[in-house]
């Protein structure tokens, strides 16, 4: 939905509210209530659009901050767990050189949609930057998170994507970790990013799971 075309742009909402507040006494309470509900809905739509990446429809970092804050509060209140994945599309920069930004934008959109479907019902997909995505998995432990990561990996390679009417095979490298109680959020992001690079170093098209121990190491759990 385009907020400019539906009259839900920020200026349109402000003008509508000003008109209501300055209106005459003939405005009924029911009409006022209806208009205020519509304005509230428009405001929520604008807030959602502000938290979305325009190309992929995934959350942006602003959306990530709101969602992760909610997960952290829940974790501290009831001791629930939260895991996260860091997903990087392999060799997309090489394709960018051959096909250009416009074609790659189409690939990114389609890849994000496949990630979203594969992660269902966990739909908190965040475009972290470029060809990198973070998937938050509230109330999911590390074992289930690894299974979800493997499902995503296989779904990406299951069938080719289309780029400029040509079939293009993509793969992903994925880092997996669980949030530690009380740790800064960016420490979790740093850890899953490091695990993603472990997966790339091991040959790409695989997942790497962080397993804490006396000395923290990454473990490749791909076939």
N, C-alpha and C positions, 0 to 999 in steps of 0.2 A: 504493500500500500504506500502510495506517494503522499506524504503529509501536505505538500504544497497543493496538489490537485484536489485533495479531500477537504481542504480548509482547516487542516490541523497543524499548520505551521505555527511557530511560536508567536509571530505577530498577529496571526488570525485569532489564536486563542486569547491573547491579551485584549484585542479589540472587542471580541465577543463578550468577555467578562466585563469590560468597561461599559459596554452598552447595557448589559443587564443591571449593573449597579446604578447606572444613571437613568434607568427607565422610569416611566410614570407609574402611577398607582394601578393602572389597568392590567398590569402583568400579574397573572394569577400565580398562586403558590405552586400549583402543579406544573405550570409552564416553566417557572423558575427552577424547580427541582429537576425537571427533565433536561433543561439546558445545562445545569451544573453537573449532572451525571455525564452528559456528553462531553463537557469540558474536561472532567476528571479522566474520562476514557482517552481523550486526545492527549492529555498531559502524560498519561502512562505510556501511550504510543510513542511520544517524543522521547521519553526517557529510555524506552527500549531501543529505539533507533540510535540514540547516542551511545549505547553500549554494544552496538553491532558493527562488525566489519562489513562494509558495503559490498565487497566483491563476493565473499563466501557465505555471508549470513551468520557466521560464527560470532561468538562474543569477541570484543576487543579487550584490551588490558583494563579499561575502566570497568567493563562487565566482569572480568576476572576478579578484580579487587572486591567487588560487592559479593560475588558468589563465594570466594574463598573466605572472606570475613565471616559469612554466615556459617560456613563449614567449621571454622575455627571455634566459633561460639558454641556450636552444637557439640563439638569434640570436648570442649572444656566443661560443658554442663552435664553431659551424660556419658562421657568416656567413649563415645563412638569413634570408629576409625575413619580414615579418609586416605585414599590413594590417588596417585596422579600418573599420567603418561605424558611423555614428551615425544611427539611424532615428527619426523623429518622426512620429506619426500626425497628419495635418492636421485642424484644426478639431474635434478631439475634445471640447474644452471646450465648444463650442457645442452639441454633441449631449448633453453631460452636463447642461446647463441644461434641455434639452427632455425628456430621458428619465430622468435621475437616475442615482445611482451604481450601483444594482444592475444596471440594463440595460447601463450602460457597462462594468461588470466582465465581462459576457458578451462584449461586443465586443472587449475587450482580450484575453481568453482566445482567442477565435477568430482575432484578428489575429496574435497571437504564434504560433499554430499554423501560420498561412499563411506567416509569416516563416520559421519553422523549416523547413517543407517546401521553400520556395523556395531556401533557403540550402544545402540538402543537397548534398554530404556534410559541409558545414561547420556543425556544430550547437552551436557555442559561443555561443549567444544569451544575452544578459544584459539583464535589465530594469533600466535605469539609474534609472528613477523615473517615476511617473505613466504617461504615454504615450510614453516614450522608451526606446529599446533600443539596445544596442551589440552588434555582431557582430564577433567576433575571427576573423581569417582567417590562421592560421599558414601560412607557406610559400606565400603568395599575393602576387604583385606588384601594383603599382598598376593596371595595365591589366586584369588578371583581376578585381581587386576592383571596378573600375568596372563591368565586365560583370555581376558578381554583383549589384551594387546595382541596375542597370537591370532585371535579371530579377526581383528582389524588388519593385521599383516596379510593373512591369507585372502581376505576379501579384496584387498587392493591388487593382488597379483592374480586373482581368479580369472579376470577377463580384461582385455586391453581397453584403454581409453581412446577417444577420438580427438585428434589434433589436425586441423586443416584437412579433413576428410581422410586422414591416414590413421591406422591403428598404432597406438603407442603403449608399450608396456611400462608400467611404473611399479616401483616397490617402495617400501618405507623401512626406516630404522627407528626403533622405539625404545626409549628408556622408561623404566618402571620403578616406582618406590612408594613407600607408605609414609604418611606424615607422622612425625614424632611429636609427642605431647609437649607443648610449650615452645616449640622451635619457631623461628621466624619463617614466614611463608617463602621468602626468597631462597632460603636454604633448601627447601623442598624442590623449588624450581632448579636451583643449581645442581642438585643431586640427580634429578631425572634428566637434565640436559647432559650431564657428564656420562650417565648411562647410555644415552642415545649415541654419544660419540664413541663409547665402547663398542656398541653394536656396529657402527660404521667401520671402526678399525678392524673388527673381526670379519668384515666382508660385505656389510650391508644386507638388507632384506632379512633382518632378524630382530629379536628383542633382547634386551639386556636388563636384568633385574637386580636391584640393589639388595644385598643380604648383609645386614649389620653383623659385626663380629668383633673380636678383640682388635683386629685391624680391618677397617672398612674396605671392602672390595666389591667390584661388580662381577656378576656371574652371567655368562651367556647361556640362555635356556632355549635357544632355537634348535630345531632339528638339524 
